[in-house]
Amino acid sequence: MTSKKWIKIFTDDTEYSADSVEWCPHEPNQNLFVCGTYQLQENNTETPQTRIGRLYLYSISIDKNTLKCLQRIDTAAILDIKWCHNQINSKSILAAANALGQLLIFELQPTYTLKLITNFQIPNSDPGKDLLSLSIDWSTGKYENSNPEIVVSDSTGYITILKYENEQLNLKFNWKAHDFEAWICAFDYWNSNLIYTGGDDCKLKMFDIRNLMNPILVKSNHEAGVTSLQFNTKFEHIFVSGSYDENILIWDNRSMKRPLSTIKTSGGVWRLKWDPFSFNKILAACMYGSFHILNVDDHSNPEIIANYCEHASICYGADWCYIQDDSKQKYIGTCSFYDHLLNVSKIYFE
């Protein structure tokens, strides 16, 4: 499979360093997306550094060829943002993990603004250390749920599971999963009792929330910190992992002795996203190695089919737009860190 040139169509300066992009999956708001930022603010010698951030809400208009910033929300630094896959009470709900160890829940209003609904302080096992919420995932990737669960990983190696119900977050589980930072966490969307985690200890782990005493599985196939995980919602048992070691691994959780395949990138893998249409392509944010799209028609033989090199800094945030106005043309959001650059691009698959 080949692709035409990956073409930038919109760009913006986020002012603070940009690290995450997420498109709204729900009609009629699939032209909306959010971008999270992280800025280390230098203070004087008596005052420690603070991590500030900003959450942006954007809209695009393909017909009018415009990108518009609808809202800017000043917050603590944002590490990850995720929309709930299904609407709750006909509302689009957004979760955000920040540098204060909090999980924030926003609701998209009819006025195209985000309203903070509730927030939860993740328990800190070591109050002497800063706790950063690093990554989040909703349990709703495959099956809709009006009272979904959210999993959060943090900088102390802990994993937290919360239940979102009646506009409140309630703690269900909190346990030590990794010796160092737990960079990533993900639900098995086909069985939300199973949680997968990746840490700076180079380990990928699987837990069953019905018995959290020990992980079901520990894999050390990656040679550096495990930074990205996502399950496929069309092909059961299939998921992908990425690492600072620059490798992307395709797995089948029925046979975890070894991955189905490994593909080498460059620059370290930070985020991996299955495409929400055919689920046979992966969008990869590869930090110092730009952005790539992989074709995974054959799970045992993935190949890189497109590259996007319009960012001059660390490539962190990437996501697919859900608009389907052309079966072959897709839209993508990307962002990078020190150059605080946000791009929206299009790619045409032949």
C-alpha positions as CSV (number, residue, x, y, z in Angstrom):
1,M,0.0,0.0,0.0
2,T,1.2,3.5,-0.8
3,S,0.1,6.9,0.2
4,K,0.2,10.4,-1.3
5,K,2.0,13.1,0.5
6,W,1.0,13.9,4.0
7,I,-0.1,17.5,3.7
8,K,-0.3,20.2,6.4
9,I,-3.6,22.2,6.1
10,F,-3.8,24.1,9.5
11,T,-1.2,25.2,12.1
12,D,-1.2,27.1,15.4
13,D,1.3,28.2,18.1
14,T,0.1,26.8,21.4
15,E,2.5,29.1,23.3
16,Y,3.2,26.4,25.9
17,S,4.9,23.1,25.0
18,A,2.3,20.8,23.4
19,D,2.1,17.1,24.2
20,S,-1.4,15.7,23.5
21,V,-4.1,15.9,20.8
22,E,-7.5,14.2,20.9
23,W,-10.4,14.5,18.4
24,C,-14.0,14.3,19.6
25,P,-15.4,11.0,18.4
26,H,-19.1,11.9,18.6
27,E,-21.3,13.3,15.9
28,P,-22.0,16.2,15.1
29,N,-18.8,17.4,16.9
30,Q,-16.2,15.4,15.1
31,N,-14.7,18.6,13.8
32,L,-13.7,19.5,17.4
33,F,-10.5,18.5,19.1
34,V,-8.5,19.4,22.2
35,C,-4.8,20.0,22.7
36,G,-3.0,19.8,26.1
37,T,0.2,21.6,27.0
38,Y,3.0,21.4,29.6
39,Q,5.3,24.2,30.6
40,L,8.0,24.1,33.3
41,Q,8.0,27.5,34.9
42,E,11.3,28.6,36.4
43,N,10.9,30.3,39.7
44,N,13.5,31.9,42.1
45,T,15.9,29.8,44.2
46,E,13.4,29.9,47.2
47,T,10.5,28.7,45.2
48,P,10.4,25.3,43.5
49,Q,9.6,25.0,39.8
50,T,6.0,24.7,38.9
51,R,4.4,22.9,36.0
52,I,1.7,25.0,34.3
53,G,-0.4,24.2,31.3
54,R,-3.3,25.0,29.1
55,L,-6.1,23.1,27.6
56,Y,-7.2,24.2,24.1
57,L,-10.5,23.5,22.4
58,Y,-10.4,23.8,18.6
59,S,-12.7,23.4,15.7
60,I,-11.9,22.9,12.0
61,S,-14.0,23.7,9.0
62,I,-13.0,21.8,5.9
63,D,-15.5,23.8,3.7
64,K,-14.3,27.2,4.9
65,N,-10.7,26.1,5.3
66,T,-10.4,27.4,8.8
67,L,-9.0,26.4,12.2
68,K,-10.5,28.2,15.2
69,C,-9.5,28.2,18.8
70,L,-12.8,28.1,20.7
71,Q,-11.5,28.1,24.3
72,R,-8.3,28.3,26.4
73,I,-8.4,26.9,29.9
74,D,-5.4,27.6,32.2
75,T,-4.5,24.5,34.3
76,A,-1.7,22.7,35.9
77,A,0.4,21.0,33.1
78,I,-1.5,18.5,31.1
79,L,0.1,15.0,30.6
80,D,-2.8,13.2,28.8
81,I,-6.4,13.8,27.6
82,K,-9.0,11.3,26.5
83,W,-12.6,11.6,25.4
84,C,-15.0,8.9,26.7
85,H,-15.7,6.8,23.6
86,N,-19.5,7.0,24.1
87,Q,-21.5,10.0,25.1
88,I,-23.0,10.0,28.7
89,N,-26.5,11.5,29.0
90,S,-26.1,12.8,25.4
91,K,-22.9,14.7,26.5
92,S,-19.3,14.4,25.3
93,I,-17.1,13.9,28.3
94,L,-13.3,14.6,28.4
95,A,-10.8,13.4,31.0
96,A,-7.5,15.2,31.6
97,A,-4.5,14.0,33.7
98,N,-2.3,16.8,35.1
99,A,1.0,17.4,36.9
100,L,-0.7,17.8,40.3
101,G,-1.7,14.2,40.3
102,Q,-5.3,15.0,39.5
103,L,-7.9,13.6,37.0
104,L,-10.2,16.3,35.7
105,I,-13.5,15.7,34.0
106,F,-15.0,18.2,31.5
107,E,-18.3,18.2,29.7
108,L,-18.7,19.7,26.2
109,Q,-21.4,22.3,26.4
110,P,-23.9,23.2,23.6
111,T,-22.0,26.6,23.4
112,Y,-18.9,24.6,22.2
113,T,-17.0,25.2,25.5
114,L,-15.7,22.8,28.0
115,K,-17.1,22.9,31.6
116,L,-15.2,21.4,34.5
117,I,-17.5,18.9,36.2
118,T,-15.4,17.3,38.8
119,N,-11.8,16.4,39.7
120,F,-10.1,13.7,41.7
121,Q,-6.8,13.8,43.6
122,I,-4.9,10.5,43.0
123,P,-3.6,9.0,46.2
124,N,0.1,9.7,46.8
125,S,2.0,6.8,48.4
126,D,5.0,9.1,49.0
127,P,3.9,12.6,49.9
128,G,7.5,13.7,49.9
129,K,7.5,13.4,46.1
130,D,5.5,15.1,43.4
131,L,2.8,13.0,41.9
132,L,2.1,13.4,38.2
133,S,-0.8,11.7,36.5
134,L,0.8,10.4,33.4
135,S,-1.8,8.6,31.2
136,I,-5.5,7.7,31.2
137,D,-7.8,5.3,29.4
138,W,-11.6,4.8,29.4
139,S,-13.2,1.3,29.6
140,T,-15.6,2.2,26.8
141,G,-13.5,1.4,23.7
142,K,-15.6,-1.6,22.6
143,Y,-18.8,-1.5,24.7
144,E,-20.8,1.6,25.7
145,N,-21.3,2.3,29.4
146,S,-23.1,5.2,31.1
147,N,-21.1,4.6,34.2
148,P,-17.6,3.9,32.8
149,E,-14.3,3.3,34.5
150,I,-11.1,5.2,34.0
151,V,-7.6,3.9,34.6
152,V,-4.8,6.4,35.5
153,S,-1.1,5.7,35.7
154,D,1.3,8.0,37.6
155,S,4.9,9.0,38.2
156,T,5.2,6.9,41.4
157,G,4.5,3.6,39.5
158,Y,0.9,3.3,40.8
159,I,-2.2,2.5,38.8
160,T,-5.6,3.9,39.9
161,I,-9.1,2.8,38.7
162,L,-11.9,5.3,39.1
163,K,-15.6,4.9,38.3
164,Y,-17.4,7.9,36.8
165,E,-21.0,8.0,38.0
166,N,-23.5,10.8,38.6
167,E,-20.8,13.4,37.5
168,Q,-18.5,12.1,40.3
169,L,-15.3,10.1,40.4
170,N,-15.1,7.3,42.9
171,L,-12.0,5.3,43.8
172,K,-12.1,1.6,43.1
173,F,-8.5,0.4,43.1
174,N,-5.0,1.8,43.6
175,W,-2.0,-0.4,43.5
176,K,1.8,-0.4,42.9
177,A,2.5,-1.7,39.4
178,H,6.0,-0.5,38.5
179,D,9.2,0.4,40.2
180,F,9.5,3.7,38.4
181,E,7.2,5.9,36.4
182,A,4.1,4.0,35.0
183,W,4.1,5.8,31.7
184,I,1.1,4.2,30.2
185,C,-2.1,2.2,31.1
186,A,-4.8,0.7,28.9
187,F,-8.0,-1.3,29.2
188,D,-8.5,-4.5,27.2
189,Y,-11.5,-3.0,25.5
190,W,-13.0,-6.5,25.0
191,N,-12.7,-7.4,28.7
192,S,-12.4,-4.4,30.9
193,N,-11.4,-6.5,33.9
194,L,-8.0,-6.7,32.3
195,I,-5.6,-3.8,32.6
196,Y,-2.3,-3.4,30.8
197,T,0.5,-1.1,32.0
198,G,3.9,0.0,30.9
199,G,6.7,1.5,33.0
200,D,10.1,3.0,33.1
201,D,11.3,-0.3,34.5
202,C,11.0,-1.6,30.9
203,K,8.2,-4.0,31.8
204,L,4.8,-4.5,30.2
205,K,2.3,-6.0,32.7
206,M,-1.2,-7.4,32.6
207,F,-3.5,-7.3,35.7
208,D,-6.9,-8.7,36.5
209,I,-8.8,-6.2,38.7
210,R,-10.6,-9.2,40.4
211,N,-7.2,-10.2,41.9
212,L,-4.6,-7.5,42.0
213,M,-2.2,-9.2,44.4
214,N,0.1,-10.1,41.4
215,P,0.1,-9.4,37.7
216,I,-1.1,-12.1,35.5
217,L,1.8,-11.5,33.1
218,V,5.1,-9.6,33.0
219,K,6.9,-9.1,29.7
220,S,10.4,-7.7,29.2
221,N,10.5,-7.6,25.4
222,H,11.1,-3.9,25.3
223,E,14.7,-2.8,26.2
224,A,13.6,0.6,27.6
225,G,10.6,2.3,29.2
226,V,7.2,1.1,27.9
227,T,5.4,4.3,26.9
228,S,2.4,3.4,24.7
229,L,-0.4,0.8,24.7
230,Q,-3.7,0.5,22.9
231,F,-6.1,-2.3,22.2
232,N,-7.7,-2.8,18.8
233,T,-11.6,-2.6,18.9
234,K,-12.2,-4.5,15.7
235,F,-9.8,-7.4,16.0
236,E,-10.2,-9.1,19.4
237,H,-7.0,-10.0,21.3
238,I,-4.8,-7.6,19.3
239,F,-3.0,-4.7,20.9
240,V,0.1,-2.6,20.3
241,S,2.9,-1.4,22.5
242,G,5.7,1.2,22.0
243,S,8.8,2.1,23.9
244,Y,11.7,4.5,24.2
245,D,13.7,1.6,22.6
246,E,12.1,2.8,19.3
247,N,10.3,-0.5,18.7
248,I,6.6,-1.0,18.0
249,L,5.3,-4.4,18.9
250,I,2.0,-6.0,17.8
251,W,0.6,-8.6,20.3
252,D,-2.1,-11.2,20.5
253,N,-3.0,-11.7,24.1
254,R,-3.9,-15.3,23.6
255,S,-0.3,-16.1,23.0
256,M,2.1,-13.8,24.8
257,K,5.3,-15.8,24.6
258,R,6.5,-13.4,21.9
259,P,4.9,-10.5,19.9
260,L,3.4,-11.2,16.5
261,S,5.7,-8.7,15.0
262,T,8.2,-5.9,15.7
263,I,8.9,-2.8,13.6
264,K,11.8,-0.5,14.3
265,T,11.2,3.3,14.1
266,S,13.5,6.0,15.3
267,G,13.6,8.5,18.2
268,G,11.5,6.7,20.7
269,V,7.8,5.8,20.5
270,W,5.5,8.0,22.7
271,R,1.9,7.5,21.4
272,L,0.2,4.8,19.2
273,K,-3.3,5.2,17.8
274,W,-5.2,2.6,15.8
275,D,-7.2,4.2,13.0
276,P,-11.0,4.4,14.0
277,F,-12.2,3.3,10.5
278,S,-10.7,0.0,9.4
279,F,-8.4,-0.5,12.5
280,N,-5.6,-1.7,10.3
281,K,-3.4,1.3,10.5
282,I,-1.4,2.8,13.4
283,L,-0.5,6.4,13.8
284,A,2.8,6.7,15.7
285,A,4.3,9.7,17.5
286,C,8.0,8.9,17.6
287,M,9.4,11.8,19.7
288,Y,12.8,12.6,18.0
289,G,11.8,10.6,14.9
290,S,8.7,12.4,13.5
291,F,5.3,10.9,13.0
292,H,4.5,7.8,11.0
293,I,1.6,5.7,9.8
294,L,1.9,1.9,9.7
295,N,-0.1,-0.4,7.6
296,V,-1.1,-3.5,9.7
297,D,-3.3,-5.5,7.3
298,D,-1.0,-8.4,8.2
299,H,-0.5,-8.3,12.0
300,S,2.7,-10.3,11.5
301,N,4.2,-7.9,8.9
302,P,3.5,-4.2,9.6
303,E,5.1,-1.6,7.4
304,I,5.6,2.1,7.6
305,I,3.7,3.7,4.7
306,A,3.8,7.4,5.4
307,N,6.0,9.9,7.3
308,Y,5.3,13.4,8.5
309,C,8.3,15.6,9.3
310,E,6.7,19.1,9.7
311,H,7.6,19.3,13.4
312,A,11.0,20.5,14.6
313,S,10.8,19.4,18.2
314,I,9.7,16.3,20.3
315,C,6.7,14.6,18.6
316,Y,4.3,13.7,21.5
317,G,0.7,14.2,20.5
318,A,-1.1,12.5,17.6
319,D,-4.7,11.5,16.8
320,W,-7.0,10.6,14.0
321,C,-10.0,12.8,13.2
322,Y,-13.3,10.9,12.9
323,I,-14.7,12.8,10.0
324,Q,-15.4,10.4,7.1
325,D,-16.2,12.8,4.2
326,D,-13.9,10.7,1.9
327,S,-13.2,7.1,2.4
328,K,-9.6,7.6,1.2
329,Q,-8.8,11.0,2.7
330,K,-8.2,11.2,6.4
331,Y,-7.4,14.1,8.8
332,I,-4.8,14.0,11.6
333,G,-3.8,16.2,14.5
334,T,-0.2,16.3,15.6
335,C,1.7,18.5,18.1
336,S,5.3,18.9,19.3
337,F,6.9,20.1,22.5
338,Y,9.5,22.9,22.6
339,D,8.4,24.5,19.3
340,H,4.8,24.5,20.8
341,L,3.5,23.6,17.3
342,L,0.0,22.2,16.5
343,N,-0.7,21.0,13.0
344,V,-3.7,19.5,11.3
345,S,-3.0,17.6,8.2
346,K,-4.6,15.4,5.6
347,I,-3.4,12.2,4.0
348,Y,-4.9,10.4,1.0
349,F,-4.6,6.6,0.9
350,E,-4.7,5.0,-2.5
